[in-house]
Amino acid sequence: DGVSGYHMIVPFQRASGGIVMVNRGWISDALMPKASRPKVMLQIEGIVQLPHKNSFTPLNNAARNDWYWADVEAMAAAAKLKNPAAVVVAIAAKTPGIYPVGGKVENVLGNNHKQYAIFWYLMALISQVVFFLRFWVRE
């Protein structure tokens, strides 16, 4: 909505051992002082994602703590963490009054079946018309 902010990615210690990076959600600059860390054991529900960047994503700058994509290994090295999981867990639920705001995960898969069906049926019809025009003999 035109407000600048961050996705807060923090390390969580798993009960079974090991570290996993968790995207707790989005938080604006103004709400950053309201961000809190839970001090109790939590059960996290979310979507496991493989972090990736595309050709338009800027390079991360670990020295300035500027992260444009979740490079888990580099983030763990900068925080002096050992053996993090190679994935990021994005929290799926939004809890009112808790910052950062989770629940921004969208798992939208395209459903273009009708479009594909129309396209291929039209291609079949056009190929029949071309075949008919090519081999139609006038007498």
C-alpha positions in Angstrom: 0.0 0.0 0.0 2.9 2.4 -0.7 4.5 1.9 2.7 8.1 0.7 2.8 9.1 -2.1 5.1 10.8 -5.5 5.4 10.2 -9.2 5.5 11.6 -10.3 8.8 13.5 -13.5 8.4 14.8 -14.9 11.7 16.5 -18.1 12.8 14.6 -20.5 14.9 16.1 -23.3 16.9 14.2 -26.6 16.3 13.4 -28.8 19.3 15.1 -31.7 17.5 18.2 -29.6 16.9 19.3 -27.5 13.9 18.3 -24.1 12.7 15.6 -23.1 10.3 15.0 -19.6 8.9 11.5 -18.4 9.3 9.9 -15.6 7.4 7.7 -14.1 10.2 6.1 -11.7 7.8 6.2 -8.1 6.7 6.7 -5.1 9.0 6.9 -1.4 8.2 9.6 1.0 9.5 7.1 2.6 11.8 6.0 -0.7 13.4 9.6 -2.0 13.8 9.7 -1.0 17.6 6.6 -3.1 18.2 8.2 -6.3 16.8 8.8 -8.9 19.5 10.4 -12.3 19.8 8.5 -15.0 21.5 10.3 -16.4 24.5 8.4 -19.7 24.7 8.4 -22.8 22.6 6.3 -22.4 19.5 4.8 -24.6 16.9 5.1 -22.9 13.6 2.7 -23.6 10.7 3.8 -22.4 7.3 4.9 -23.2 3.9 8.4 -24.4 3.2 10.0 -22.5 0.3 13.3 -22.9 -1.5 14.8 -19.4 -1.6 15.7 -18.2 -5.1 16.4 -15.0 -7.0 15.9 -14.0 -10.5 18.0 -12.0 -12.9 16.4 -8.7 -11.7 17.1 -9.3 -8.0 20.0 -7.1 -6.7 22.9 -8.8 -5.0 22.8 -9.1 -1.2 25.2 -7.0 0.9 25.9 -9.0 4.1 28.3 -6.2 5.4 25.4 -3.7 5.4 22.8 -6.3 6.4 20.9 -5.6 3.1 19.2 -8.8 2.0 17.2 -8.7 -1.2 16.6 -12.5 -1.3 16.9 -15.2 1.4 20.3 -16.6 0.8 20.1 -19.0 3.8 23.8 -19.9 3.8 25.0 -16.3 3.7 22.5 -15.2 6.2 23.5 -18.0 8.6 27.2 -17.1 8.1 26.5 -13.5 8.9 24.7 -14.4 12.1 27.3 -17.0 13.0 24.8 -19.9 12.8 25.8 -23.5 12.0 24.1 -25.9 9.7 20.8 -24.1 8.8 18.2 -25.9 6.8 18.4 -24.9 3.1 14.8 -23.7 3.1 12.7 -20.8 4.5 9.5 -21.4 6.3 6.9 -18.7 5.6 4.4 -18.4 8.4 0.9 -19.0 7.0 -1.2 -17.5 9.8 -1.9 -13.9 10.5 -2.3 -13.1 14.2 -4.0 -9.8 15.0 -1.9 -7.3 16.9 1.3 -9.3 16.4 4.2 -7.8 14.4 5.5 -8.6 11.9 2.4 -9.5 10.0 2.5 -13.1 8.9 0.0 -14.8 6.6 1.2 -13.2 3.4 1.9 -16.5 1.7 0.0 -17.1 -1.5 0.0 -20.5 -3.1 -1.7 -19.7 -6.3 -1.3 -22.1 -9.2 -2.5 -21.0 -12.6 -5.5 -22.7 -14.0 -5.4 -22.1 -17.7 -7.0 -25.4 -18.8 -9.9 -23.7 -20.6 -7.5 -21.3 -22.4 -5.3 -24.2 -23.5 -8.3 -26.3 -24.7 -9.7 -23.4 -26.8 -6.2 -22.8 -28.3 -5.6 -26.4 -29.3 -9.1 -26.9 -30.7 -8.7 -23.8 -32.8 -5.3 -25.0 -34.0 -6.9 -28.3 -35.0 -9.7 -26.5 -36.8 -7.2 -24.2 -38.6 -5.1 -27.2 -39.7 -8.1 -28.9 -41.2 -9.0 -25.7 -43.1 -5.5 -25.4 -44.4 -5.5 -29.1 -45.4 -8.8 -28.7 -47.2 -7.7 -25.6 -49.1 -4.4 -27.2 -50.1 -5.8 -30.4 -51.5 -9.2 -29.3 -52.7 -9.3 -29.8 -56.4 -11.7 -27.8 -58.6 -13.0 -29.5 -61.7 
